């Protein structure tokens, strides 16, 4: 069986992870980590530029978004996602405490996106500089992602239960 040619996938992988040593060498291609991190960061920037909000609503490019949650309309109670859009709008403008009060789950989601973008861009930069990430570092990041996912889910559900308790007829106005 002939060995793979110079245009094979294995050579491309080697070429993208090894810095070029001079003129005429092929340019390195950004890793998937770098591209995904940059896309998340760009999405957050666009969100910051186009969306604003407060406790009463959200505007997109200066126009109010006037939608009503079907679950809330039918039941009078908040749905699990109530407040997440407003929290995201507040968080991208740096108003983390107001965002947390609006929706802890939305705030946890936005914080996770910011951290994910920074970590992915950092890993991509390390690869670009020729610094190899160890298996130990990758395992730590996987574990950290799982812990974040579990924690963010708990915060999201806990926030929803708190909203339900406050909105439940007769319960929120007992004292």
C-alpha positions as CSV (number, residue, x, y, z in Angstrom):
1,X,0.0,0.0,0.0
2,X,1.5,3.4,-1.0
3,X,2.2,5.9,1.7
4,X,-0.1,9.0,1.9
5,X,1.0,11.8,-0.5
6,X,1.9,15.4,0.5
7,X,-1.7,16.5,0.4
8,X,-3.0,13.9,2.8
9,X,-5.0,14.8,5.9
10,X,-2.2,13.8,8.2
11,X,0.3,16.1,6.5
12,X,-2.3,18.9,6.7
13,X,-2.7,18.4,10.4
14,X,1.1,18.4,10.9
15,X,1.5,21.5,8.8
16,X,-1.3,23.4,10.7
17,X,0.2,22.7,14.1
18,X,3.9,23.5,13.2
19,X,4.9,27.1,12.7
20,X,6.3,27.9,9.3
21,X,10.0,28.4,9.3
22,X,10.4,30.9,6.6
23,X,9.2,32.5,3.3
24,X,7.4,30.2,0.9
25,X,6.1,28.0,3.7
26,X,2.3,27.4,3.8
27,X,0.4,29.6,6.2
28,X,-1.0,28.0,9.3
29,X,-4.7,27.5,9.4
30,X,-6.5,28.5,12.6
31,X,-7.7,25.6,14.7
32,X,-11.3,24.8,15.3
33,X,-10.9,26.1,18.9
34,X,-9.8,29.5,17.6
35,X,-12.6,29.7,15.1
36,X,-15.3,28.7,17.6
37,X,-13.9,31.0,20.3
38,X,-13.7,33.9,17.8
39,X,-17.3,33.3,16.7
40,X,-18.6,33.2,20.2
41,X,-16.8,36.5,21.0
42,X,-18.1,38.1,17.8
43,X,-21.7,37.0,18.6
44,X,-21.4,38.6,22.1
45,X,-20.0,41.8,20.5
46,X,-22.9,41.9,18.0
47,X,-25.4,41.2,20.8
48,X,-23.9,44.1,22.8
49,X,-24.1,46.5,19.8
50,X,-27.7,45.6,18.7
51,X,-29.5,44.6,21.9
52,X,-30.4,46.5,25.0
53,X,-32.8,45.8,27.7
54,X,-34.0,46.4,31.2
55,X,-36.5,44.8,33.6
56,X,-39.4,45.7,31.4
57,X,-38.3,44.6,28.0
58,X,-35.7,44.2,25.3
59,X,-34.9,46.3,22.2
60,X,-33.2,45.1,19.0
61,X,-31.6,47.9,17.0
62,X,-33.7,50.4,18.9
63,X,-37.0,48.7,18.3
64,X,-38.8,47.1,21.2
65,X,-39.4,43.4,21.0
66,X,-43.0,43.0,22.1
67,X,-43.7,39.3,22.6
68,X,-45.5,37.6,25.3
69,X,-44.6,34.2,26.6
70,X,-47.4,31.7,25.7
71,X,-46.9,29.7,28.9
72,X,-47.2,32.9,31.0
73,X,-50.2,34.1,29.0
74,X,-52.0,30.8,29.6
75,X,-51.0,30.1,33.2
76,X,-50.0,33.4,34.7
77,X,-46.8,31.8,35.9
78,X,-43.3,32.3,34.5
79,X,-41.8,29.7,32.2
80,X,-38.3,28.2,32.7
81,X,-36.9,30.8,30.2
82,X,-38.7,33.8,31.5
83,X,-36.3,36.7,31.9
84,X,-33.4,35.0,30.0
85,X,-33.4,37.4,27.1
86,X,-33.6,40.4,29.3
87,X,-30.8,39.0,31.5
88,X,-28.6,38.3,28.4
89,X,-29.2,41.9,27.3
90,X,-28.2,43.3,30.7
91,X,-25.2,41.0,31.0
92,X,-23.6,42.0,27.7
93,X,-23.8,45.5,28.9
94,X,-22.0,44.6,32.1
95,X,-25.0,44.9,34.4
96,X,-24.4,41.4,35.9
97,X,-26.3,42.0,39.2
98,X,-29.4,43.3,37.4
99,X,-29.2,40.4,35.0
100,X,-28.9,37.9,38.0
101,X,-32.0,39.4,39.6
102,X,-33.8,39.1,36.3
103,X,-32.8,35.5,35.6
104,X,-30.0,33.6,37.3
105,X,-30.0,31.0,34.5
106,X,-29.6,33.6,31.8
107,X,-26.7,35.2,33.7
108,X,-25.0,31.8,34.2
109,X,-25.4,31.2,30.4
110,X,-23.8,34.5,29.5
111,X,-21.0,34.1,31.9
112,X,-20.3,30.6,30.5
113,X,-20.2,32.0,27.0
114,X,-17.7,34.7,28.0
115,X,-15.5,32.1,29.7
116,X,-15.8,29.6,26.9
117,X,-14.8,32.2,24.3
118,X,-11.7,33.2,26.4
119,X,-10.6,29.6,27.0
120,X,-11.1,28.6,23.4
121,X,-9.2,31.6,22.1
122,X,-6.4,31.0,24.7
123,X,-6.1,27.3,23.6
124,X,-6.0,28.4,20.0
125,X,-3.3,30.9,20.7
126,X,-1.3,28.3,22.6
127,X,-1.5,26.0,19.6
128,X,-0.6,28.7,17.2
129,X,2.5,29.5,19.3
130,X,3.4,25.9,19.2
131,X,2.6,25.1,22.8
132,X,1.1,21.6,23.0
133,X,-1.8,21.1,25.4
134,X,-1.4,18.0,27.5
135,X,-4.0,15.3,28.1
136,X,-4.2,16.4,31.7
137,X,-5.2,20.0,30.6
138,X,-7.8,18.6,28.2
139,X,-9.3,16.4,30.9
140,X,-9.4,19.3,33.3
141,X,-11.3,21.4,30.7
142,X,-13.7,18.6,30.0
143,X,-14.4,18.2,33.8
144,X,-14.7,22.0,34.2
145,X,-17.2,22.1,31.3
146,X,-19.3,19.3,32.9
147,X,-19.2,21.0,36.3
148,X,-20.2,24.3,34.7
149,X,-23.1,22.6,32.8
150,X,-24.4,21.0,36.0
151,X,-24.0,24.2,38.0
152,X,-25.6,26.4,35.4
153,X,-28.5,23.9,35.1
154,X,-29.0,24.0,38.9
155,X,-28.9,27.8,38.9
156,X,-31.4,28.0,36.0
157,X,-33.8,25.5,37.6
158,X,-33.4,27.1,41.1
159,X,-34.1,30.6,39.6
160,X,-37.2,29.3,37.9
161,X,-38.5,27.7,41.1
162,X,-37.9,31.0,42.9
163,X,-39.8,32.8,40.2
164,X,-42.6,30.3,40.5
165,X,-42.8,30.7,44.2
166,X,-42.9,34.5,44.0
167,X,-45.6,34.4,41.3
168,X,-47.8,31.6,42.7
169,X,-51.2,33.0,43.5
170,X,-51.5,33.8,47.2
171,X,-47.9,32.5,48.0
172,X,-45.8,35.5,47.0
173,X,-48.0,38.0,48.9
174,X,-48.3,36.1,52.2
175,X,-46.2,38.5,54.3
